[in-house]
Amino acid sequence: MSRRALATVRSADIAGVRDEWLKLYKPATVVRRLAVLSHLFNVARKEWGMESLSNPVELVRKPAPNNGRTRRIAICAPSAQTECMSDADSERRTNEGELERVVAASESRQLPAIIWIAVETTMRRGEIVGLKWEHIDLDRRVAHLPATKNGSTRDVPLSPRAVNVLGVLQQERRRAAVGTGLVFPIRADAVTRAFERAVTRARKLYLDECEAANLQAAPKFLADLRFHDLRHEATSRLASIFPLHELTKITGHRDPRMLMRYYHPRAEDLTRKFA
């Protein structure tokens, strides 16, 4: 199809390409690719003098995205669930959580701080590795993002924990007499690989603990955990604090409806609001 004139492309051709893509990619990715094709035909018709050109993509059925994630982060290990949930001390409650175990299993110097910044701010992986010290104001507790995924700037409020993490890094940087630059001098793909390795190690340690204690391991604990789930978790946590119109300013979503993909409150958390 790439060697054919736009005017000769029909909806059946697009449907064939769609079906081939579905063999290789998830539905949501195929929908985005079809959107790019549709935009191409629209631009050709409106700006390239091809007024009579039809858009065959509009006639093609779009696959329904079914790869939405609802994964939430466990705050304590299943084997210690009763003790964790009954303890009033929030710090102790999270001692056995998935993130704490991943951080403990990490062999990367930068990953632990990156994990906490991600889950405390809702920032994307690319936004975190692109953070520069010149854009962080710890006094105002704000991180400025001059370029984001949707092309706009954004100021992200920093939680007390995020300020503490960045404050420690800043002190280490001063002691090492390192010049201004990136907060995390690491590539985005390296973050993903380090996170995946840490999750694998944490899961193995958890299974070993369960075996040694003759306990049944929870199949979902420290399983199917991805770095992007941290943004999902952060959004769901902040949704209990901020109204939707304020939350969009933090996460960077232009359309509140898109935000609902990341907002998955626990039923037990909603139940507590009745009190």
Buried (B, 14 or more C-beta within 10 A) or exposed (E): EEEEEBEEBBBEBBBEBBEEBEEEBBBBBBBEBBEEBBEBBBEBBEEEEBEEBBBBBEEBEBBEBEEEBEBBBBBBBBBEBEEBEEBEEEEEBBBBBBBBBBBEBBEBEBBBBBBBBBBBBBBBBEBBBBBBBEBBEBEEBBBBBEEBEEEEEBBBBBBEEBBBBBEEBBEEBEEEEEEEEEBBEBEBEBBBEBBEBBBBBBBEBBEEBBEEEEEEBBEEBBBEBBBBBBBBBBBBBBBEEBEEEEBBEBBBBEEEEEBBBBBBEEEEEEEEEEE
